[in-house]
Amino acid sequence: MSDIQKGYQITSAFQYIQQVFKECQRLIFKIDNQMAPEWGNLYGNRITKDVSASLQEADRWIVEAIFRVYQNNKDKLVNKCITITFWGDEVEQPIITAGKIVYSDVNKRSHWDLWYIWFDWSDENEDNRYELDGKVNAFRAAADNCKYINEAFVFSLPLISITDDEALIEKIIKPLKEL
């Protein structure tokens, strides 16, 4: 393969990533519309955090995941969340995770709580063998992992399983609203 062909492949890879992000943007807007007006978007247009602009942290230049957090307008202790994780140590393919988090202290909540529950708490909850199958897993806060979250109900699917609006509604929005 010539250097020019390699260069074209690199450019194509970034264009593909950009297209995936645009499709995720449309997906999030659709979820926003379905969650409103009962559930308000907690962080405005903020969709990611912890991406680096530092030369020293090149491995953080590309977005690993995006989040969306909705706060119940009547009960601030209850949030519903969406996280799309594109890559990472435990990620074989992009996944969409959704769930409800019940807080004991909303002042300590984090943008990434749903992500941490799915990837970190699952190791401490032997009853939950998290799978990308849409099954809702109930997580209870262990004494040492997160004292400001009482409980969470979380499910996850491969991102590619959300093929159209009908799949989005059936696999993500309806189950999320029912939590």
Secondary structure, DSSP 8 states (H G I E B T S, - for coil): --HHHHHHHHHHHHHHHHHHHHHHHHHHHHHHHHHTTTEEETTTT---------GGGGGGSS--EEEEEEEESS-TTEEEEEEEE--BTTBSS-EEEEEEEEES-GGG--TTHHHHHHHTGGGT-TT----SS---EEEE--TTT-TTEEEEEEEEEEGGG--SHHHHIIIIIHHHHH-
